[in-house]
Amino acid sequence: MKPTPSLARTFLAAFACLLIGGATGYAQGMGGNPSQAVSKALSKLFGANASFTADSEVEVDGPQKATLEMSLTFHQGKTRTEIDLTKMKSGSLPPGAAEQMKAMGMDRVISISDDKSPTAIIIFPGMKSYVSMTNPSTGKETAESKIEETALGKETIDGKEMLKQKVTINEPNGKSTDLTVWRPATGEFPAQIEFNESGTKAKMKFKNVVKKTPDATLFAVPKDFEKFDSPQAMMMKKMMEKAGQ
């Protein structure tokens, strides 16, 4: 299937949903540098669960509304998410968008970040490419973030009673991130998290949680993958290559 301009717009819209709502919050708009507030928030929130894998259902409510499934791997501040964009549901996706994304190799997307590093990586295995985006202000802080927890009562999620909390993470640079967290009464792994980032609200429900140390290769880029500095640059080159076939 030949690439079309509508495919580019579709992919960028889906990419925006992924970046803002996929638990890692890597970009402020489509052309900005990565904002890792959400990744750092997860690092602080899961401090007692330093290593785990989980599946997550994500609902994004903002300029780009979407629902999607995501696999999450976390290890000592490093976050890896993987999403199949063909399974994403969004009113902004035109008919046939999923098939076009798959034909272009844009369907599977992996994102990797480290809350101690200024660089976030977005990998497209089907295109053997990745985008590297850097925020110079990230990863240079030496002071510890402070966490404030406020009890908000109890709520029932999927038939189970949960403790509801507001968690505020105050960064040394003055920025704060607010999350609403639902945990079992035993204080175990959160069942659900809700947060706002750059005007977009995302809700994550966790399942199939396994506490284990993940393989280090999950956080590395394959050596034969081509590097790009922006998703736009990658899109342009790959679409031109497809058009020339």
N, C-alpha and C positions, 0 to 999 in steps of 0.2 A: 504494500500500500504506500503510495507516494505521500510525503509529508506535506502539510498544508499550513498556511498562516494560522488557521483556527486551532490546529494542533499545538502550535507554539504558545498561543494564548491559554489554551486548556492546560498544558503542562505547567506553565508558570503559575497559573492559579492553583493547581494541585500542589505544586512545589511550595507555594506560600502557605497553604494549609499544613503541609508537612512540617515546615520550619517553625511556624508559630505554634501549632497545636500538637506536634509530635513529641512533647515532653522535653524537648531540648532547646527550643526557642532560639535557633541559631541565627536568625537574620531579622533585622528591623526593616521590613519592606523587602522588595525583591532586589534592590541594588545596594543594600547596606552591608555593614560589617556584622559579623556574628555577635549576637547578644546571648551570653551563656548564663543569664540570671536563673533560668529554670533548671539548667543542668546543675548549677551550684546549689540551688534550693534542694534538688533531689539528693545531692551529696550530703547536705546537712541533715535532711530529713531521715535518710536511711543510714545514718552514721553507725547505728547498732547492727545494721545488716550490710556489712561492708562488701559482700559479694553475693550476688544472686542472679537468677534469670526469672523472667515472668512474661506472661502475655497480658496485653492491655487493650481494652476497648476505649477508644477516644472519641469524644464528641466536641467539636469545635464550633463555637458560636461567636461570630464576628462578621466582618466584611465578606469572608469566605466561609460559609457554613459547610460543615462536613462531618461525616462519621467514618471511622476507619479502625482497623485492627492493627496492632503493633506488637512486635516482640521486643523485649527490653532486656539488656544485659548490663549489669552494673558491677564495677570492681574498683574499690578504693578511689572513688572520685572520677573514674572513667565511665562514660555512659555510651552505650551502643544501642541504637534503635534500628529496626528493619520493618519496612512497610511495603506491601504490594498495592500500588496505586490503582490497579485494575479492580480492586475490591472496595475502593473508597466510594462512598455515596455522597453526592453533592449536587445541588440544583444548578450549580454553575458549570457542570460538565455537559457538553452537548452530546447527542447520540453518536455512538461510534468512537468516542474518545478513548475508552479503555482499549479497544482493538488497535487504535493508532499508536497509543503509548507502548503497547506490547510489541508492535511491529518495529518501532524505533528503538526498542531496548530500554525504554524509560519506565517500565512497569515496576521493577524492584529497586528500592532505594534504601541505602544504609547510611546512617549518620553516626559520626563518632566525635566525642568531645571529651576533654579532660578539664576539670574545673581549675587546674593549676596551669593550664596552657592557654595562650591567646589564640590558638588555631582550632577551628572546627572543620571537619572533613565530611563531605557528602559524596558517597560512592554509588555509581550506577553500573552494577555488574554486567548488565546486558549490553552496555556501550563500552565496557572496559575503560571507563573514564571516572575521574573524580574531581570535585571542586574543593579547593582549599581557600578558606576565608579567615582573615585574621583581624582581631580587635586588639590593638596595642595596649589598651587599658586593662585587659584581662590577664590574670596570672601573675600580677606584680604585687599583690597585696600581701603584707606580712602579718597584719593583725587578724585576729580571729573574728568571724562573724558572730553576732549574738542572736539567740533564738528566744522568742517570747511565745508562750503558749497560753491560750485562753479557752477555758471550757465553754462549750456552747450547748450542752445538754446531750440528749440521746436521740438517735433516729434509727429507723429500720431500713436496711438495705438488703434486697434479695431474701427477705424473710428472717434476717438476723439482726439483732440489736447491736448498734454500734455507738461508740462514744464519738461525739462530734467536737472538733477543736478548730480554733483559728490559730495558725502558726505564722508568725511574722519573723522573717530572717533579715536582720539589719546588717548590711555590709559596712566595712570600714570607710568606704567612699561616700557614705551617706544614703545610698540607695537601699530601699527595702522591698522585699517580696512577700506578699501575703498569699497564704494557701489555706484552704479549708480541707481538713483531713478527717476521715472517718476510720476509726480503728475498732477492732474487737475489744471487749471489756478487759481482756487479758493483756492488752497493750502490744499485741503481736503486729505483724506486718500490716500496713494500711490496706483497707479494702477499696478505698476510693480517695482521690485527691482532686481538688478543683482549684484553679488558679487563673489569674488574669495576667496577660503579657501584651504590652503595646496595644491595648484596646480590644484584645481578643480573649474570650474566656474559653478555657478547655477543661474538660472533666475526664479523668482517667479512672477506669475500674480495673483492678488487678485480679488475675487468676493464674492458676498453675505456677505458683511461686515455688522455686527450688533454690535453697541456699547452698551454693557451691562456688568454688573458684573457677571462673571461666578460662578457656584456652586463650593465651595471650595473643594468638594470631587473629582473634576476632576483632582486635583493636588496631590492626595493621592494614595498610593498603597493599594489595597485590603489586609486585614489582613491575609487571608489564602493563599497568593501567596508565592512561594518559592524563596529565594534570592540566586543569583549567583554573583560572582565577575568578570566574563568575559563571553562573548557570547560563547566562545569556550567550557568553562566548562559546561554551560547550554546545548549546543548542544550535547556534549558527553553523558551526563547523560540521556537526553531525548531520544536520538537515541538508547542507550543501553536498555532503558525501552521498547521502541517499538519493538526492535529486540527480546526481551524475551517474547513477547506476543504470 
